[in-house]
Amino acid sequence: MQICTWFGVFTIREEGVTRSHLFPKEIERLAERIVEGQGKNQSHGSRLRIDLPGLAVEHGFVENRKEYYSLLRAVMLEATREKIRRSWKKDLQIIHAASTIDELGESINLLQERLKNIFTTHFPEENLHGRELAELITTYGRRSGIPSTHPLHGRARDSIGTEIRDEEESLLRELGETILSLYRLRHNYEEYLETTLREFAPNLQSLAGAKLAARLISLAGSLEKLASQPASRIQVIGAKKALFRHLEGRATSPKHGIIYQHPAIKNTPHGLRGKVARRLAAKIAIASRIDLYNGTLNPELKESLEMEMAKIKSSPRGDNREKKG
């Protein structure tokens, strides 16, 4: 039988310990092993109870049990600090990534609108937008460069648009390439966000999706702060202006904040949205706490949410409180 402890690995037979490997007696390195899951007590082939303090004393890792518990306390405190440091770092990375995706989206919209306005004077008959237009300009340049095999060739040939010079065509290509590079950069950030949240907050991502999960963490300030909030607060995160209007007596209380972006709310009849928002917020609260203190994906959480959503939507009556509001 082989056991792995926080201070070493031991092979135990009927006659006793036959092989041992003690880890360096350094608090930081021992704590790092625990954080990474390498310091968990593991045994293979038996369920015998092992006297870990006695084992540490017997093999010279510590001089006595008092030193064992003192060192264990120091290692666990350092492991807790390291977990907090890593969690804080991931929080910031997620918040920055979500903000970058939003800002890239704004930049793309502005630039592709400018590209559309410029190119329309040259080729007003084209009906492309966004990425498709940027790809067309980057590939073919001015309308005369569109080949006969392309669906827009006929319109380009008979266009009444103004001609452009080589310098103007070059600038249009550069603008199109810049827009396409921003699309690629945004896609890379979205993939990074998916991967990071899958490791950092798997249950929150499973329930809310990567983008909404990141925005919830960003608006709350961190996963820890999100997990500490009640479901009623999570329900209206992002609805600050509507909440102030309600407090001033100028509007009814908001039924939801940023979680409105979730398909479960967006695709629900208006009279049921408040009820759906409350259930979703409750599940998000649970998911964020599981991610903070456990970090293991619980598929039953999403399954129970889907069952509750289906039950609400299949109900013959809406939420009377929503109708009154």
N, C-alpha and C positions, 0 to 999 in steps of 0.2 A: 504494500500500500504506500502510495506517495501522497504527502500532504504539502500544500503550499501555504505558508503563513506570511504575515506582514514583515517578519524578520528573517525568513529563510525557507528552504525547501528540504524536506526530510523523507527518506525512504525507510519505512518501518516494516519489519518482519516479526515473526513470532518470538524470535530471540531478542528483539529490541530494534533500536535504530541502527541500520547498517550503512547508511550514507547520509551525509548532511552538507548543505551549502548555505552558509550564512551570508546575508546581504551586508554591504558596507553600513557601518553604524553611523549614518549621516541622516539627520532628521529630514532635510529637504528631499533627498533621494528616496527615502522610505515613504514620505508623504506622496511624492509623485507616483510611486508604484500603486499606492492605494487609490489615488484619483483616477488613474488609468485602468483600474480594475485588476491589476496584477498582484495586489496584496490581499485579496480575499482568501479566507480560509477555504481550501478545497481539498477534498479527499477522494480517492479513487479505489473502489473495491471493498470499502468497509464503512460502517457507520459508528466506529468506536469513538468514544469521547476522548479527546487528547488534552492533557494538562499543558497548555501552551506556556504559562509562566515557568512551570517546572522544566519544560523542554528547553526554554531559553537559558535558564540558569545552568542546567546540566551540560549544555554545549558551549558555555562560556560567552554567550551573547551579552548577558548581564550578570552581575555578581549576586543579586538576590531579587526576590519578588518585589520589594519596594522600588528598586531601580527599574524593574520591568514596567510596572504601572506608571511610574513617573515618565519614562521614555515614551510609552504608548500614548499617554495624554498629550505630550509635546508633539508627537507625530500626527495625531488626529487633529489637533488644533491647526497645525501647519497644512494638513490636507484640506481642512475646511476653508482656510484662507486661500489656498490655491484654487479650490472650486469656485469661490467667489470671484477671484481675479479672472479666471477663465470665463465665467458666466458674464461678468461685466464687459470683458473684451468682446465676446460674441454679441452681446446686446448692442454695443456700439457699432459693430460691423453690420449687423442687420439693419439698424436705424439708418446708417449712412448709405447702405445699399438701396434701401427703399426710397430714401430721398433722392439718390442719384437717378434711379429709374424714373421717378416723377419729373425731375428736372430735364432728363434726356427727352422724355415725352413732350414736354413743353417746347424744347429747342427744336425737335423734329417737326412739330406742328407749325411753328413759326417759319422755319426754313422752307418746308415743302409748300407752304402757302405762298411764300415769296417766289419760289421756283415756278409754281403754277402761274402766277401773275405775269412773270417775265416771259415764260414760254408761250402763253396764250396770245401775245401780240404777234408771235411768229407762226403759230399753228393753232388758231382758235377752234378748229374743228375737232381736235383731239378730245377725248372724254376720259382720260386717265387721271388718277389722283394718287397722292402719297408715294408709296414705294414703287408702284408700277410706273409712274411718270419718271421718277428718278432713274429707274433701270433703263427706260426707253432712251432718255437723254444721254446717260452714261454710255450706252451701247452704240447708239446711232448718231448722236449729236443733232445737227439741224435736220429739218423734215426731209430734205433731199437725200439724206443718208439712209432713210427707211427703205429696206429692200422690198421687191415686188411680192415676196412670199408673206410679208407681214400684213395683218388685217387692216392696218391704218394706211397702207401704201396709197390706195385710191384717194383718200381724203388729203393725204400729204401732197400728192401730185396736183390736185385741183384746189389747194388751199388759197385763200385770199389774204393770208397773213403777210406781214412785212418780212423782207429778207434780213438776215443777220450776217455780220462779218465774221471772219475766222477768230478774231480776238473775243468776240461775244460768245461764239460757240464754245471756245475753250473755257471761258468763265462759267458757262452753263454746265459743262461737263464736270468742272471742279465742284460746283455747288451740288450737283447730283451725287457725285462720289462722296462728298462730305455727309450728305443725308444718309446714304447707304451705310457708311461707316458708323454713324450714330445708331442706326437700326441694329447693326451687328453688336455694337457695344452694349446697347440696352438688352439685347438677347443674352449676352454673356453675363450681365448682372442678374438677369432673371434666373438663369441657370444656377448661378452662384447662390442666389437667395433660396432656391429650391433645395439645393444640396445642404446648405448650412442649417436651414430650418428642419430638414429631415433628421439631422443629428441633434440639434439644440432644443427644438420644440416639436417633436414628431406628432403629438396629439393635437396641438393647436393647429399645425399645418394640415393635418388630416381633416379636421373639422372646418376650418376657415379658408384653406388654400394659402399658398405662400404669400401672395400680395396682401391679402387682408390680414393675415397673421402678423406680417411685418409692420403694417400700419398700426395695428392694435398695440404692439410692443413699443413702437415709436411714440404714439400718442400718450401711452401710459408712462413712458420713460425707461422701462426695463421689463423683463419678464417677471422679475420679483415683484415689482410694483403692480403689474397687471394681475398677478396671482393673489395679491393681498386685497384686491378690490372686490366688493360684492357684485353679484350678477346685475343688480339694478343699476349700478354705476357703469359697468361694462356695456350695458344695453344702450346707453346714451353717450358713450365716448365719441367725440367728434361732432357732437350737436351742441356746442357751447352757445352759439348765437340763439338757437331755438330755445335752449334752456333759460337763458337770460330773459328772453321775451316772455316766457311763461312765468318766471319769477316776478316780472314787472306787471303781470296781469294782462299782457297784450296778446297772449296766445295760449292754446292748450299745451299740456305737457308733451314733449316730443316722445314718439313711440320707439324711436331707434336713432342711432347715430351712424357711425361709419359701417356698422354691421349690415346696414341696408344693402351694401354691395354684395352680400352673400346671396346666391341664387335662391336659397330657401325663402328669403324675404322678398326679393325682387320679383319672383315668379308667383307670388301669392296674392290672392285678391285683397284689395285694400282693407276690407273689414276684418281680416284675419292677421294682418301684418304685426300688430302689437303683440298678439298672443304668440306668434311664431318668434318674434324678436325676443320675448322673455325666455322662451325655451332655449333658443340658440345661445343667448347670453349666459344662461345657467350652465350649459354644456361647455362653453368657452371658459368659464370660471373654473370648472372642474379640470378641464384639459390643461390649462396653464399651471394649475397646482400640481398635477401629476408630472408635468414636464419639469417643473422647478425642483421637486423633491424626489422624483423617481427617474424620469427621463426615458421610460420604456413605453413603446407604443401599445395602446390598449384598443384593439379593433372594436371591442364591444361598445365603446363610447360613441363612435360614429354610427354604428348599427342602431343603437337605442335612439339616437337623434333622428335618424331616417324614419324609424318606426313612429316616433312621436309626431314628426312633420306629416307623415301620411295620414295619421289618425286625425290631426287637426283639419287637414284639407278635405278629408272625406266626411267630416261632420256636416250634417244638414243645416246647422245653424252657425252663424259667425259668432264672434265674441261680442256679447251685448255691450260690454264696457267700451269697446272700440267704437261701436255705432253711436253711443251716447256722446263720445268725445268728438 
